[in-house]
Amino acid sequence: MKLLRNATLALAALSAAYTTTASAEYQYGFGNISINRLDWSNGTEERTAGGKKDFTYLELEGGAGFDWGELYGFMDLENPHKSNEEDDGDGRRIAMKGTIRVNLGDSGLNLYGQVYDLSTDGFNEQNRVVGFGYNIAQGSFFFKPFIGLHNAQTTYFSGNNGYMLGWVLGYGFKAFGEDFMVTNWHETEFNRDKDYADGKETGQNGAVSLWWNATDKMTAGLQYRYADDKLGANTYQNGMIYSLKYNF
């Protein structure tokens, strides 16, 4: 059932993207596949009583911009070398995320939608956000904030879950004759339901990354991953992600 739900979500997203973009003016696009290793800090492993464990994941990522707006999405296969029924709860997992922005004229404002889905053998969660965003771009810098209503459906909770405020930003630059980019994605959930996350009203989630575009096809990355009262643990969590991407 979990794989069917993931497949349905993916097919729905692809169908919507195709229908929307069939007659649109294409402006830009990117895609890559990567291998990544998340190494949680010792403090995180202690604070979560061993609940957070280091893992490897494969990621397929892509995005595109059109005259009407933009699409972005990824799919992660976590612990690909393990079964999905590991006794220690550290088995194979699938995580998927898709976002869409629909421009409101030339104002920079856009309608914003986001779906995130996590499937494991014993736990499932899907988060949905609908709201408004804004795009700022100047040279090699971009900043895209958003705010919206948050709805969550999990193994233990289902319903409206307050609001989400977040952004993605990036800045490209040259150093030592090489191409680099700094990026940050961040999400703050607030006014969450008292039955979600043991009553913690606010949660933080994000990463700060440094990317080295070694060639047109290869990109290496170092990411500082952080979360607070999120990711199934009511404490602060942090770690490093080591990434290697092949760009299509």
Backbone hydrogen bonds, N-H to C=O, Kabsch-Sander energy under -0.5 kcal/mol:
donor,donor_aa,acceptor,acceptor_aa,energy
5,R,1,M,-2.5
6,N,2,K,-2.4
7,A,3,L,-2.7
8,T,4,L,-2.6
9,L,5,R,-2.2
10,A,6,N,-2.5
11,L,7,A,-2.7
12,A,8,T,-2.4
13,A,9,L,-2.2
14,L,10,A,-2.5
15,S,11,L,-2.6
16,A,12,A,-2.5
17,A,13,A,-2.5
18,Y,14,L,-2.5
19,T,15,S,-2.5
20,T,16,A,-2.4
21,T,17,A,-2.3
22,A,18,Y,-1.3
24,A,21,T,-1.3
26,Y,24,A,-0.7
27,Q,65,G,-3.0
28,Y,65,G,-1.4
30,F,63,G,-2.5
32,N,61,E,-2.5
33,I,246,Y,-2.0
34,S,59,E,-2.5
35,I,244,L,-2.0
36,N,57,Y,-2.4
37,R,242,Y,-1.9
38,L,55,F,-2.8
39,D,37,R,-0.6
39,D,240,M,-3.4
40,W,38,L,-0.7
41,S,238,N,-2.6
45,E,41,S,-2.0
46,E,42,N,-2.1
47,R,43,G,-2.9
48,T,44,T,-2.0
49,A,46,E,-1.4
50,G,45,E,-2.8
51,G,48,T,-1.7
53,K,51,G,-0.6
55,F,38,L,-1.6
57,Y,36,N,-2.4
58,L,77,L,-2.1
59,E,34,S,-2.3
60,L,75,M,-2.2
61,E,32,N,-2.6
62,G,73,G,-2.3
63,G,30,F,-2.2
64,A,71,L,-2.2
65,G,28,Y,-2.6
66,F,69,G,-3.6
67,D,25,E,-1.4
69,G,66,F,-0.5
70,E,101,R,-2.1
71,L,64,A,-2.6
72,Y,99,T,-2.0
73,G,62,G,-2.4
74,F,97,K,-2.2
75,M,60,L,-2.1
76,D,95,A,-3.6
77,L,58,L,-2.7
78,E,76,D,-0.6
78,E,93,R,-2.4
79,N,56,T,-3.1
82,K,79,N,-1.9
86,E,83,S,-0.6
89,G,86,E,-1.6
92,R,83,S,-2.4
93,R,78,E,-1.8
94,I,119,S,-2.2
95,A,76,D,-2.0
96,M,117,D,-2.7
97,K,74,F,-2.3
98,G,115,V,-2.4
99,T,72,Y,-2.9
100,I,113,G,-2.2
101,R,70,E,-2.3
102,V,111,L,-2.3
103,N,68,W,-3.0
103,N,101,R,-0.6
104,L,109,L,-2.6
105,G,103,N,-0.9
107,S,104,L,-1.2
110,N,133,G,-2.2
111,L,102,V,-2.7
112,Y,131,G,-2.6
113,G,100,I,-2.2
114,Q,129,V,-2.3
115,V,98,G,-2.4
116,Y,127,N,-2.7
117,D,96,M,-2.9
118,L,125,E,-3.1
119,S,94,I,-2.6
120,T,123,F,-2.2
125,E,118,L,-2.3
126,Q,153,Q,-2.4
127,N,116,Y,-2.7
128,R,151,N,-3.0
129,V,114,Q,-2.5
130,V,149,L,-1.6
131,G,112,Y,-2.7
132,F,147,I,-2.5
133,G,110,N,-3.1
134,Y,145,P,-2.0
135,N,108,G,-2.1
136,I,143,F,-2.2
138,Q,141,F,-2.6
141,F,138,Q,-1.9
142,F,170,G,-2.2
143,F,136,I,-2.7
144,K,168,V,-2.9
146,F,166,G,-2.5
147,I,132,F,-2.3
148,G,164,M,-2.1
149,L,130,V,-2.5
150,H,162,G,-2.5
151,N,128,R,-2.8
152,A,159,G,-2.6
153,Q,126,Q,-2.5
154,T,157,F,-4.4
155,T,124,N,-1.3
159,G,152,A,-2.5
161,N,150,H,-3.4
163,Y,190,F,-2.5
164,M,148,G,-2.4
165,L,188,T,-2.6
166,G,146,F,-2.4
167,W,186,H,-2.0
168,V,144,K,-0.9
169,L,184,N,-2.0
170,G,142,F,-2.2
171,Y,182,V,-2.3
172,G,140,S,-1.8
173,F,180,F,-2.6
175,A,178,E,-2.1
178,E,175,A,-2.1
179,D,213,N,-0.6
180,F,173,F,-3.1
181,M,211,W,-1.9
182,V,171,Y,-2.5
183,T,209,S,-2.1
184,N,169,L,-2.1
185,W,207,A,-1.9
186,H,167,W,-2.3
187,E,205,N,-2.7
188,T,165,L,-3.3
189,E,187,E,-0.5
189,E,203,G,-2.7
190,F,163,Y,-2.3
192,R,201,E,-2.1
196,Y,193,D,-1.9
199,G,196,Y,-1.1
200,K,197,A,-1.9
201,E,199,G,-0.6
203,G,189,E,-2.4
204,Q,228,D,-2.4
205,N,187,E,-1.7
206,G,226,Y,-2.2
207,A,185,W,-2.1
208,V,224,Y,-2.1
209,S,183,T,-3.0
210,L,222,L,-2.3
211,W,181,M,-3.1
212,W,220,A,-3.2
213,N,179,D,-2.3
213,N,211,W,-0.6
214,A,212,W,-1.7
215,T,218,M,-1.9
219,T,245,K,-1.8
220,A,212,W,-2.3
221,G,243,S,-2.3
222,L,210,L,-2.3
223,Q,241,I,-2.6
224,Y,208,V,-3.4
225,R,223,Q,-0.8
225,R,239,G,-2.6
226,Y,206,G,-2.5
227,A,237,Q,-2.1
228,D,204,Q,-2.1
229,D,235,T,-1.4
230,K,233,A,-1.0
233,A,230,K,-1.3
235,T,233,A,-1.4
237,Q,227,A,-3.3
239,G,225,R,-2.1
240,M,39,D,-2.2
241,I,223,Q,-2.6
242,Y,37,R,-2.2
243,S,221,G,-2.5
243,S,241,I,-0.5
244,L,35,I,-1.8
245,K,219,T,-3.4
246,Y,33,I,-2.9
247,N,217,K,-3.3
247,N,245,K,-0.5
248,F,31,G,-2.5
